[in-house]
Amino acid sequence: MNKLMRWAFGLSILGTLFAVSVTARQYLAPTNEPGIFSCVGLKIFGLSPCPYGLAFFLLLAILSGSLLTKPLTLKAVRWFQAAAVAGTIYAGWIVYRELVAPALALGSAWWDTFQLARVPACAWGFLVFIAVLVLALNLKPTAPVNDNLTLG
């Protein structure tokens, strides 16, 4: 069993559980205050970013879980890497919109009121996506490559 894939699976499960809790909290007890368990601000097709992040984490968990017991083919590794890249880009875009753009626009006034406890859930999820991406990019196929392919 590939050690990197086990770590990727564990982080994907952690990300999925975190996204489930944030998404559930958003619908059960909505808040307008940003924080680690809140998903406020930006709306995408009428929903906050959290359900979409949950979908990406769930995809990563399913892919990595299914690859735990199989030899890693090049195609499977590429699919997992593509999912990790997509989730990281998505979360990075949300973090840019929610944290970086306001910091650039407001300058020192934004930093004067900055509190780590008010960093939205998407930023914490982004860190998990980055960790999964690093693991995914370091995966190597373990299945033998079929060199007996002939054309025609």
C-alpha positions as CSV (number, residue, x, y, z in Angstrom):
1,M,0.0,0.0,0.0
2,N,1.4,3.4,-1.0
3,K,2.4,5.5,1.9
4,L,1.7,8.8,0.1
5,M,-1.7,7.6,-1.0
6,R,-2.6,6.7,2.6
7,W,-1.7,10.2,3.7
8,A,-3.6,11.7,0.8
9,F,-6.6,9.6,1.7
10,G,-6.4,10.6,5.4
11,L,-6.2,14.3,4.5
12,S,-9.0,13.9,2.0
13,I,-11.2,12.4,4.7
14,L,-10.2,15.1,7.2
15,G,-11.1,17.7,4.6
16,T,-14.4,16.0,3.8
17,L,-15.3,15.9,7.5
18,F,-14.3,19.6,8.0
19,A,-16.3,20.6,4.9
20,V,-19.4,18.6,6.0
21,S,-19.3,20.3,9.5
22,V,-18.9,23.8,7.9
23,T,-21.6,23.2,5.4
24,A,-24.0,21.7,8.0
25,R,-23.4,24.6,10.3
26,Q,-24.1,27.0,7.5
27,Y,-27.5,25.5,7.0
28,L,-28.4,24.7,10.6
29,A,-27.1,27.9,12.3
30,P,-26.1,30.5,9.7
31,T,-24.0,33.4,10.8
32,N,-22.7,36.6,9.3
33,E,-19.4,36.4,11.3
34,P,-16.4,35.0,9.5
35,G,-14.5,32.3,11.3
36,I,-13.1,28.8,11.1
37,F,-16.6,27.2,11.0
38,S,-18.3,29.8,8.9
39,C,-18.8,30.2,5.2
40,V,-19.8,33.8,4.6
41,G,-19.5,36.3,1.9
42,L,-19.1,35.1,-1.7
43,K,-22.0,33.2,-3.4
44,I,-21.6,30.9,-6.4
45,F,-24.8,30.0,-8.2
46,G,-26.7,31.0,-5.0
47,L,-24.6,28.8,-2.6
48,S,-21.7,29.6,-0.5
49,P,-18.3,28.0,-1.5
50,C,-18.5,25.3,1.2
51,P,-20.7,22.7,-0.7
52,Y,-18.4,23.0,-3.7
53,G,-15.3,22.5,-1.5
54,L,-17.1,19.5,0.1
55,A,-17.6,18.0,-3.4
56,F,-13.9,18.4,-4.2
57,F,-12.9,16.8,-0.9
58,L,-15.4,14.0,-1.4
59,L,-14.0,13.4,-4.9
60,L,-10.5,13.3,-3.6
61,A,-11.5,10.9,-0.8
62,I,-13.3,8.5,-3.2
63,L,-10.4,8.5,-5.7
64,S,-7.7,8.1,-3.1
65,G,-9.7,5.4,-1.2
66,S,-10.3,3.4,-4.3
67,L,-6.5,3.6,-5.1
68,L,-5.4,2.4,-1.7
69,T,-5.6,-1.3,-2.5
70,K,-4.8,-1.2,-6.3
71,P,-1.5,-0.8,-8.1
72,L,-1.2,2.8,-9.2
73,T,-1.5,3.2,-12.9
74,L,-0.3,6.3,-14.7
75,K,-3.9,7.1,-15.7
76,A,-5.2,6.7,-12.0
77,V,-2.3,8.9,-10.7
78,R,-3.1,11.6,-13.4
79,W,-6.8,11.6,-12.5
80,F,-6.0,12.0,-8.8
81,Q,-3.5,14.8,-9.6
82,A,-6.1,16.6,-11.7
83,A,-8.7,16.4,-9.0
84,A,-6.1,17.8,-6.5
85,V,-5.1,20.6,-8.8
86,A,-8.8,21.5,-9.4
87,G,-9.6,21.6,-5.7
88,T,-6.5,23.7,-4.9
89,I,-7.3,26.2,-7.7
90,Y,-10.9,26.5,-6.6
91,A,-10.0,27.0,-2.9
92,G,-7.2,29.3,-3.8
93,W,-9.6,31.5,-5.9
94,I,-12.0,31.7,-3.0
95,V,-9.2,32.6,-0.6
96,Y,-8.0,35.3,-3.0
97,R,-11.5,36.7,-3.2
98,E,-12.1,36.5,0.6
99,L,-8.7,37.5,2.0
100,V,-6.2,38.6,-0.5
101,A,-8.3,41.0,-2.6
102,P,-9.7,42.9,0.5
103,A,-6.2,43.0,2.0
104,L,-4.8,44.6,-1.2
105,A,-7.7,47.0,-1.5
106,L,-7.8,48.2,2.1
107,G,-4.1,48.0,2.9
108,S,-3.1,48.6,6.5
109,A,-6.7,49.2,7.5
110,W,-7.4,45.6,6.8
111,W,-4.4,44.4,8.6
112,D,-5.3,46.5,11.7
113,T,-8.5,44.6,12.1
114,F,-7.2,41.1,11.0
115,Q,-7.8,38.3,13.5
116,L,-6.7,34.7,12.8
117,A,-9.9,33.5,14.5
118,R,-11.9,35.3,11.8
119,V,-10.2,33.6,8.9
120,P,-13.0,31.8,6.9
121,A,-13.2,28.0,6.5
122,C,-12.2,28.2,2.9
123,A,-8.7,29.3,3.9
124,W,-8.2,26.4,6.2
125,G,-9.6,24.0,3.6
126,F,-7.1,25.6,1.1
127,L,-4.2,24.5,3.3
128,V,-5.5,20.9,3.3
129,F,-5.9,21.0,-0.5
130,I,-2.3,22.2,-0.9
131,A,-1.1,19.3,1.3
132,V,-3.1,16.8,-0.8
133,L,-1.8,18.4,-4.0
134,V,1.8,18.1,-2.8
135,L,1.3,14.4,-2.0
136,A,-0.5,13.8,-5.3
137,L,2.3,15.4,-7.3
138,N,4.8,13.1,-5.6
139,L,2.9,9.9,-6.4
140,K,4.6,7.5,-8.8
141,P,2.7,4.8,-10.7
142,T,3.4,1.3,-9.3
143,A,1.7,-0.7,-12.0
144,P,3.9,-2.0,-14.7
145,V,3.8,-0.1,-18.0
146,N,2.7,-2.3,-20.9
147,D,5.5,-1.9,-23.4
148,N,4.0,-4.6,-25.7
149,L,1.7,-2.1,-27.5
150,T,1.8,-2.2,-31.2
151,L,0.2,0.0,-33.8
152,G,-2.1,-1.3,-36.4
